[in-house]
Amino acid sequence: GAVVSQHPSRVICKSGTSVKIECRSLDFQATTMFWYRQFPKQSLMLMATSNEGSKATYEQGVEKDKFLINHASLTLSTLTVTSAHPEDSSFYICSVPGTGQTGELFFGEGSRLTVL
Amino acid sequence: AQSVTQLGSHVSVSEGALVLLRCNYSSSVPPYLFWYVQYPNQGLQLLLKYTSAATLVKGINGFEAEFKKSETSFHLTKPSAHMSDAAEYFCAVSENSGNTPLVFGKGTRLSVIA
């Protein structure tokens, strides 16, 4: 299966600062990547679809100006949480569609963001 | 719209006992169905997937699931639980085989008691 790498795995920041999370597809190119958010003991909620070379598509209720997504290459998508606040503390996970046309997604290791 | 319901947010079994995690789905078209496992502070690992081939799907670590269209179910089973099976399990559905996101259930936490 595909290898998806996320960095950093954990980050702690002060309220008001910005944090960038990187998602890399290591063994094949991905024109699309998905960003999910997971609160403690809850399921994964889709935040946005990252599209290489074009604007991301955000789910209803997700602030595009707060969660900036850049998909500048076929192997890298970044999520920047701008002006972070404690309520943004969460587990952020990226995923890459497989190439086998089975609907399967391959997931990164996740990034735990804690905003103080 | 597609959706997934996982019955039971927490299931506890004894080591060596049968594991049964329930998943029901809603989809307007023949679905693609998945079970993922998540260990603490980690991403998701695919256990198995149903993609309209055999209705009984075998996955990794001894898990299997059966697609039952009449019941709109895709329950996950394992004959004998091991301590290492303790984790969070998510059922997910997609109506498309291409570049579309998955819709996840709320998850079931499996505890295995020695």
Interface residues (C-beta under 8 A of the other chain):
Chain A: G1 V4 Q6 S9 T31 T32 F34 K41 Q42 S43 L44 L46 T49 F91 I93 S95 P97 Q101 T102 G103 E104 L105 F106 F107 G108 E109 G110 R112
Chain B: Y32 F34 Y36 N41 Q42 G43 L44 Q45 L46 K49 T51 F90 S94 N96 S97 G98 N99 T100 P101 L102 V103 F104 G105 K106 G107 R109
